[in-house]
Amino acid sequence: MITADLMAILPELFLACAAIALLMLGVFRGNGSTQLVSSLSVMALVVTFALILLPARPESSPFDGLLTIDGFGDFMKLLVMIGTGVSIIISQRFIQREDMARFEFPVLMLFATVGMMAMISANDLIALYMGLELQSLSLYVVAAFRRDNLRSSEAGLKYFVLGALSSGMLLYGSSMIYGFTGTTNFDGIARVFEIDGGVSIGLIVGLVFLCAGLAFKVSAVPFHMWTPDVYEGAPTPVTAFFATAPKIAAMALFIRVLIEPFGGLFDQWQQIVVAVSIGSMVLGAFAAINQTNIKRLMAYSSIGHIGYALIGLASGTEGGISGIAIYLTIYIFMNLGTFACILCMRQKDRMVEGIDDLKGLSKTNPMMALVLAIFMFSMAGIPPLAGFFGKLYIFLAAIDAQLYTLAVIGVLTSVVGAFYYLRIIKLMYFDEPSEAFDTPIGSEMKAVLVITGVFTLLFFVVPGPVVESAAAAAATLFPG
């Protein structure tokens, strides 16, 4: 029995052991091993990716239902692997230049990824919290990794204080749920609704607090306040990591918690999700307009994107969850590509983050301008780029669920949001150049830009693999 349980969590087990081994390697060899540890970390993620894809890995609920291994979890874990792996790759030159070359950097990202995988597979409130905290504790340290930089230290402190607050809310909600259902297991909670039928007000209060804690982790309104400051203050590769892998994991956890144990309370939690979705879309559209720092703009952009993804959750249907899976796949490629472009923004060997620094980029670096324009058009939802199809599947799910008002608000905020994406394109192509960016940008950065750019540009040519995989993943949450 124990052997079967361990085989079920083989990818998580391998990655945890790899992270511990790399930590020991770094300790014995010192900071001179940072490059080696980073390369081995990426290899460990590749092996974990392959282990998740093993055909012999059946659906199961190991450790007496503490975790659940299914298609939905595997799909989201693959996205997390991509986000973490690319974030480590694009961070290499940055950490060398900015005197951050310490072996703990990639190791902390691996430990955070193990936590994310535990979150995604959680089938119990205790497993949920353990995964969440393993991820969060690693992220707090990574955010403040530039110890001699005031902005980085401030970002880490803000994230820690507000993260502790959200964890307290989540724990309080979990304790309320346990008190009124007598179990922490998701299957047990779902059975309570099937048998009892009636719902106590205390359970609703517990669910609200649980949703509040999870909304913080996906940086949805009104729990978004940490996002712009942390995105701006954290080192840029860390911001790229924050914007991708943890967001995917938290969104997957949000979906699993609401669909599986609390599917019987759909009418109650749908109201929360609709309100949070509208708030996130509106704030993400309007608050980004006056931003002058591109990392802060991306922070508000990510808040808006989470708002769109929550439309699919508000529908509560298989089509809605499938739409979210497609949206998150496209989102991760667009974001990694955009942050790779931001990491290339160096003048006189120092990072620049102002949107005005992009003026005339098409004349000084036409290829980078073209790739960044593809990402900006895609995020604005301009067809036939990938971002258009991400929003299309989400809005179709909302219409199928008769959430017409939510779909209309989504379309209108997309139009408003297009303004600040198109403004960047205007600066690159129609303004006179400021100072040119440093070149060369590095082979690994070029590879990331080419792969993410081609995916975003040509997604419409072969959408089948992503769409079919997303549909299969969503189907596992709706058996029968």
Beta strands, then each sheet from edge to edge (+ up, - down):
strand 1: 346-347
strand 2: 350-351
sheet 1: 1+ 2-
end
